[in-house]
Amino acid sequence: MLGSRATSRSFPHRRRSSPVPISRRFIPLLTLTAAVALTGACSSTDHSAGRVAATSAEKGAEKGAANSQAATDLYVDPDSNPARWARDNAGDGRAARIKAAIADKPIARWFGDWDNDIAGAVSGYVGAAQTAGKTPVLVAYNVPGRDCNGHSDGGAGDAAAYRTWIDKFAGGIGDRPAIVVVEPDAVAQLDCIPEGERQLRLDLMKYAVDQLKAKASNAWTYLDGGNAKWIAAATMAQRLKDAGITNARGFSVNVSNYYTTAESDAYANDVNNALGTAKKYVIDTSRNGNGSNGEWCNPAGRKLGAAPQPGTGGAELELWVKVPGDSDGPCGIGPNVPAGQFSPDLAVHLIDGN
C-alpha cells in the first residue's frame, strides 16, 4: 500500500471514541534530572557498562541509571519525512519553518511491511542513534490485519510471518538503548476482528512484548493502549493484561490522535487503576496542542503539542510518535494525500494551529 520512499516511514491514521479520568508520578528521579536534554540537544550520556561495581545490586542500579539517562536524550531522525522535505525544498518559503518546528525535533520512526530487510533497517537506525549518543524512538507497526482495512491497512501476511518479523525487529535493536511503541491500535481495534481471531491478536502482542524483553534488553517497551475517548479504561486494562503488559515497561496513549495531555493523563491513570498496578506510560503530544474536535483524519484547527520531554503530569515521557505533517489518509484538509505521506500544507496547518 505504501510504495514511495516518501511514504515509507510513518503510518498514521486514527480513530473513534468511547468514554473515560489518581495522579501518579512514578518517573525515576534520575530520569527527571537527566531529562533536561530531551529536546535533542547534545549531551555526554555514557552508554558503557560503567565502573566495576562491588555487588550485583550496584551493577543493576548502574545499568538502570544508564538507561534512565539514555531515555531522556532522544535521537533526531535526519531522514524523517519532514527533514527530507525541508532539505529537498530549501527554496520553499515553508521549509525553514518546517525544519525548525518539526524536523529538528526527535520524532519516532515507524517500521512495517514496507521495510524489506527489517533487521537491517532497525539495526541501522538504532546504530545511527548510538553513534550520535542518543536514544531512538521506534514504532513496530506490522500486525496482521493492521488498521482493520482502514487507510493504513496491511501488515504481515499471517501470524507466522509476524512472529518472524518481530523477532528480527527485536534482534535489530539488540542490547542498545531504545524506546519502542508496540503496534498502535492493535489492542484497541480488537472489536473489528472476527471473534474467533481475537485471541490470536492478543497472543501476537504478547509474543512481541516477550521477544522485545528477551532480545532488546535495554529497550523501554510500551504496548499501545488507544486514546482517551475510544475504549473504556477497564476494558483496555483487561486487554492490556491479556496482551502481555506485564513484560512491557508500560503502555502508550494518544498515538496519532489529538486529545490533550490532561485528558490522556486522566485516561492512563484510569487504566492503571483498573490494572491494579502502576505501569509507566507515554503520551503522543505531536498534534494535541489544540485538543481534539472529535475528528481523527486530518482535521482542521489542530496544532503541534509540547515537544518531546519528561511527562508533565503522570506520564513517564511525552513523545512525538506520529510524524507531524504526515497524512492520516486522503481525508479532512488533506483529501488527496495518502496515509503516511508528508504534506507541507498539513505541517504548516499544525504549526499555525489552523
C-alpha positions in Angstrom: 0.0 0.0 0.0 2.8 2.4 0.5 5.1 2.3 -2.4 7.2 5.5 -2.5 10.1 6.3 -0.2 8.2 9.5 0.8 5.5 7.4 2.5 7.7 4.7 3.8 8.3 5.7 7.4 5.3 6.8 9.2 1.9 5.4 9.3 -0.7 7.4 10.9 -4.4 7.4 10.9 -6.7 7.5 13.8 -9.8 6.6 15.5 -13.1 6.9 17.1 -14.3 7.1 20.6 -15.6 5.6 23.9 -15.5 7.2 27.3 -13.4 8.0 30.1 -10.0 10.0 34.4 -5.3 9.4 41.0 -2.5 11.2 39.9 0.9 9.5 39.9 4.5 10.5 39.4 6.5 7.4 39.0 9.2 8.9 36.8 12.5 7.9 38.4 14.4 10.8 39.9 17.3 10.2 37.7 15.1 10.4 34.6 13.8 13.8 35.7 17.3 15.2 36.4 18.8 13.9 33.2 15.8 14.9 31.2 16.9 18.4 30.6 18.4 17.3 27.3 15.2 15.7 25.9 14.6 18.1 23.1 17.5 16.6 21.2 20.5 18.7 22.4 23.9 17.1 22.6 24.9 15.5 25.9 27.7 13.5 27.4 25.5 10.4 28.1 27.6 7.4 28.9 26.1 4.2 27.4 29.0 2.0 28.5 28.9 -0.6 31.2 30.4 1.8 33.7 32.6 1.2 36.7 33.1 -2.2 38.1 30.5 -2.4 40.9 31.2 -4.1 44.2 27.9 -6.0 44.3 25.4 -7.2 41.7 22.9 -4.8 43.2 25.2 -1.9 42.4 25.7 -3.2 38.9 21.9 -3.4 38.4 21.5 0.2 39.7 24.2 1.4 37.4 22.6 -0.2 34.4 19.2 1.3 35.3 20.8 4.7 35.7 22.4 4.5 32.2 19.0 3.5 30.7 17.2 6.4 32.5 19.8 8.8 31.2 19.6 7.5 27.7 15.8 7.6 27.6 15.8 11.4 28.1 18.2 12.3 25.3 16.4 11.4 22.1 17.6 11.0 18.6 16.6 13.5 15.9 16.0 11.5 12.7 17.9 13.3 9.9 15.9 11.3 7.3 12.4 11.8 8.6 9.8 12.8 6.1 9.7 16.4 7.2 13.5 16.6 7.4 13.9 15.2 3.9 11.2 17.5 2.5 12.8 20.6 4.1 16.2 19.6 2.8 14.9 18.9 -0.7 12.8 22.1 -0.9 15.1 24.6 0.8 13.9 27.3 -1.6 10.3 26.9 -0.5 9.2 29.6 1.9 7.8 26.9 4.3 11.0 24.9 4.6 12.7 26.9 7.3 9.6 26.9 9.5 9.0 23.1 9.0 12.6 22.4 9.8 12.6 24.5 13.0 9.2 23.5 14.3 9.1 19.8 13.3 12.2 18.3 11.6 14.6 19.4 14.2 12.6 17.6 17.0 13.1 13.9 18.0 10.3 12.1 16.2 9.6 8.3 16.2 10.4 6.2 13.1 7.8 3.7 12.1 8.7 0.2 10.8 6.4 -2.1 9.0 5.9 -4.2 5.8 7.5 -1.5 3.7 10.9 -2.4 5.2 12.2 -5.3 3.1 15.1 -6.0 5.5 13.6 -5.3 8.9 16.6 -6.4 10.9 18.9 -4.3 8.8 16.6 -1.3 8.8 16.2 -1.4 12.6 19.8 -2.1 13.3 20.9 0.7 11.0 18.6 3.2 12.6 19.5 2.2 16.2 23.2 2.2 15.3 23.0 5.7 13.9 21.4 6.9 17.1 24.0 5.1 19.2 26.8 6.8 17.2 25.2 10.1 17.9 25.0 9.3 21.6 21.2 9.5 21.5 18.2 7.1 22.1 15.9 6.4 19.2 12.2 6.0 19.3 10.8 3.3 17.1 7.3 2.1 16.3 6.5 -1.6 15.4 3.6 -1.5 13.1 3.1 -4.7 11.2 0.4 -6.8 12.9 -1.7 -8.9 10.5 -4.9 -7.1 9.6 -3.4 -3.7 10.6 -5.9 -0.8 10.9 -8.9 -3.1 10.1 -8.9 -2.3 6.4 -8.6 1.5 7.1 -6.3 4.0 5.5 -3.2 2.3 6.9 -4.2 -1.3 6.2 -1.6 -4.0 5.5 0.7 -5.8 7.9 2.3 -9.2 8.0 0.6 -11.9 5.9 -0.2 -14.2 8.8 0.8 -15.0 12.4 3.9 -16.9 11.5 5.2 -14.1 9.3 4.6 -11.6 12.1 6.5 -13.7 14.6 9.4 -13.9 12.2 9.2 -10.1 11.6 9.1 -9.1 15.3 11.9 -11.5 16.1 14.1 -9.7 13.5 12.8 -6.3 14.7 13.8 -7.0 18.3 17.1 -8.6 17.2 17.9 -5.4 15.2 17.8 -3.4 18.4 19.9 -5.9 20.4 21.3 -4.6 23.7 21.3 -1.0 22.7 19.0 1.6 24.3 15.8 2.3 22.5 12.2 3.3 23.1 9.6 1.1 21.3 5.9 1.7 20.9 4.3 -1.6 20.0 1.5 -1.8 17.4 -0.6 1.4 17.6 -4.3 0.5 17.6 -3.8 -3.3 17.6 -5.3 -3.8 21.1 -7.9 -1.0 20.8 -9.2 -2.4 17.5 -9.9 -5.8 18.8 -13.6 -5.3 18.2 -13.2 -5.1 14.5 -11.6 -8.6 14.3 -13.8 -11.7 14.0 -14.4 -13.0 17.4 -12.6 -16.3 16.7 -9.4 -14.4 15.8 -9.2 -12.0 18.7 -7.2 -14.3 21.0 -4.6 -14.7 18.2 -4.2 -10.9 18.0 -3.6 -10.8 21.8 -1.2 -13.7 21.6 0.8 -11.9 18.9 1.0 -8.8 21.1 2.2 -10.9 24.0 4.8 -12.6 21.7 6.0 -9.2 20.5 6.4 -7.9 24.1 8.2 -11.0 25.2 10.6 -11.0 22.3 11.5 -7.4 22.9 12.2 -8.1 26.5 14.3 -11.1 25.6 16.2 -9.7 22.6 16.2 -6.0 23.2 17.0 -6.0 26.9 17.8 -2.3 27.2 14.7 -1.1 25.3 11.8 0.6 27.0 8.8 -1.1 25.5 5.3 0.4 25.6 2.3 -1.6 24.4 -0.3 0.7 22.8 -3.4 1.5 24.8 -5.6 3.6 22.5 -6.8 7.0 23.4 -8.9 8.8 26.0 -12.2 8.6 24.1 -12.1 5.2 22.4 -12.1 2.2 24.7 -13.3 2.3 28.3 -10.4 2.2 30.7 -11.5 -1.0 32.4 -11.8 -2.8 29.1 -8.5 -1.5 27.9 -6.8 -2.6 31.1 -8.1 -6.2 30.7 -7.0 -6.2 27.1 -3.5 -5.0 28.0 -3.2 -7.7 30.6 -4.2 -10.3 28.0 -1.7 -8.8 25.6 1.2 -9.2 27.9 1.6 -5.8 29.6 3.3 -7.5 32.5 6.5 -7.9 30.5 6.4 -4.4 29.0 7.7 -1.3 30.7 4.2 0.2 30.2 1.8 1.5 27.6 1.3 4.4 25.2 -1.8 6.6 24.7 -3.0 9.1 22.2 -0.8 7.8 19.4 -1.6 9.8 16.2 -4.6 11.4 18.0 -5.3 14.9 19.3 -6.6 14.6 22.9 -5.0 16.9 25.3 -2.2 15.8 27.6 -4.5 16.3 30.6 -7.2 14.1 29.1 -4.5 11.5 28.2 -3.1 11.5 31.7 -6.5 11.0 33.2 -7.3 8.1 30.9 -3.9 6.4 31.6 -4.4 6.8 35.3 -7.9 5.2 34.9 -6.3 2.3 33.0 -3.7 1.9 35.8 -6.4 1.9 38.4 -8.1 -0.9 36.5 -4.9 -2.8 36.1 -4.4 -2.6 39.8 -0.7 -1.6 39.3 1.3 1.5 38.3 2.7 0.8 34.8 4.6 3.6 33.3 3.0 5.3 30.2 3.9 7.7 27.5 1.7 10.2 25.7 1.9 11.2 22.0 1.8 15.0 22.1 2.7 15.6 18.5 -0.6 17.1 17.4 -2.5 17.8 20.6 -1.8 21.5 21.1 -5.4 22.4 20.5 -7.0 19.2 21.7 -9.5 17.2 19.7 -12.6 18.4 17.8 -13.9 14.8 17.5 -12.4 14.1 14.1 -9.4 11.9 13.6 -8.5 12.2 9.9 -6.5 15.3 9.1 -8.9 17.6 11.0 -8.7 21.4 10.6 -7.6 23.6 13.5 -5.2 21.2 15.2 -1.8 22.3 16.4 1.6 20.9 17.4 1.7 19.8 21.0 4.6 20.2 23.5 7.9 19.0 22.1 9.2 15.7 23.5 10.0 16.0 27.2 9.6 14.2 30.5 6.0 13.9 31.4 4.4 17.0 32.9 1.7 15.1 34.7 1.8 11.4 35.5 3.4 10.2 32.2 7.0 9.0 32.1 7.6 10.8 28.8 5.7 12.9 26.3 6.8 11.9 22.8 6.2 12.7 19.2 5.1 9.3 18.0 3.1 10.5 15.0 5.2 12.4 12.4 3.6 15.9 12.2 2.7 16.6 8.6 2.3 13.0 7.6 -1.3 12.4 6.5 -3.9 10.3 8.3 -5.3 9.4 4.9 -7.0 11.1 1.9 -9.4 13.0 4.1 -10.1 16.2 6.0 -7.8 19.0 5.0 -5.6 16.6 3.1 -8.2 15.0 0.8 -5.6 13.9 -1.8 -2.7 12.9 0.5 -2.4 9.1 1.1 -1.8 7.8 4.7 1.8 8.3 5.8 2.8 10.7 3.0 4.2 14.0 4.2 2.4 17.2 3.2 4.0 20.6 3.8 0.5 22.1 3.9 -0.6 19.8 6.7 2.6 20.6 8.5 2.1 24.4 8.3 -1.5 24.0 9.5 -0.2 22.2 12.6 2.5 24.9 13.1 -0.1 27.7 12.9 -2.9 25.8 14.6 -5.5 26.4 11.8 
